[in-house]
Amino acid sequence: MTATYEDYAKMIDHSLLIPTMDIRQLEEGCALAVAYDVASVCIMPYYLKRCAEILAGSTVQPSTTIGFPHGGHTTAIKQQEAEKAIEDGCQELDMVVNISQVLSGKWDYVTSDIAAVIEVAHAADRKVKVIFENCYLNDEQKVKLCQICTALKADWVKTSTGYGTSGATMEDLKLMIDNVGEGIQVKAAGGVRDFEKLQEVRSLGVTRCGASATKKMMDQAREALGLPAIDFEAAGPSSGY
């Protein structure tokens, strides 16, 4: 079956995580996400509550980060971040593994750290994406994380924060898809910046992509599918992404 615009749009987590973004840019980014009807907005935690207010009544989910971007927060802090995010209206939580502990081979710690956030989220009927930051890991470590996330019933495994030395690669996406269990989805982050690449990762089985080039990709998608352009100026101020 040929994919529709909605199929592609609902792959996109519109990323509003650049630390220098001001309130105007965050508000405009939320408006852009609604105009293009993407899957979610992943926003800095401090602005999540307002993001949820903006998205209310739309089909776009509010999401945020946990332990971002290095994963080095204590487990207790990650739990508290998750609890606060849920209180503020978060529907999907993107958490970073403790990269240092992964590299140290401390798998019991890594497992309990991920489990702590998943337990809080799932108890509230929220979903979790576990970020590996593959640019720092070898294939054995990536596979081990896939196995842990499968056992813990994470909702997604995710390649990257977008702030490491590189983002998603086709090789890593294939590796993750091949090594997660049934029902665990894969999210690409970093490097998916046009519609052609979005189609390429979708063909592998990727179901979500973290993106800042959302407007460009969705405009290209609409053109390719023969749909009229979205007049974002009429829906809200342009974000410039």
C-alpha positions, 0 to 999 in steps of 0.5 A: 500500500502506498504511504499517505501524507499522514503516514509520513507526518506521523513519523515526525517528532518535531525537535525543539531542543536547541538550548538557545531557542527563545520562547518565540521560537518554541511557540512557533515550533509548536504551531508548525507541528500542529499545522503539519499534523506531525506525531509529536513535539519534543521540547525542552522540559521547562516549556513542556506544560505550555507545549501541552496547552498549545497542542491540546485539541490536536493530534500532536503529542507533547513529549520531552527529554529525560537525562538529556543529553548525556544520560549522566543524571542519577536514576533518582533524578531521571525518575523525578524528571519523568514524574514531573514530565507526566504531571506537565502533560507529557505523553512520550518520554525520550530518555538517554541511557547512562552512556558512561555505564554502558561503556563501562559494561555495568549492565545491571546499572544500565538496566535498572536505570532504564527500568526506573523511567519505563516503570514510571511512564508505563504506570501512567500509560505513557510511552518511552523512547530509549536513546542509545547515542550510537556514535559512542558505542560499538555494535556489541553494546548496541545489541545489548541495549536492544536486548535490555530494552526488549526485556523491559518493554520499552516502546522505542529504541532511538539512535541518537540525541542529535547532539553527539558526534553523528546521528542515525546511520542506515547500518545502525538502524538495520542493526537495531531493527534486527535486534529488538523484539516484537512490538519494540519500534525504532526511532532515527534521530540526527541526519534525516533532513529531507523527504527522500531520506524519510522514505528511505528509513521508513522502508527499513521499518523505522516508525519515528524520526526526530527532526528539526527540518520538519517544514522542509520535509513535509513540504517536499512530501506534499509536493511529491504526493500531489497535495497543496502546500500548507500556508503556514503563515496563515496557520501561525508564524513561520518558525524558519526551520 
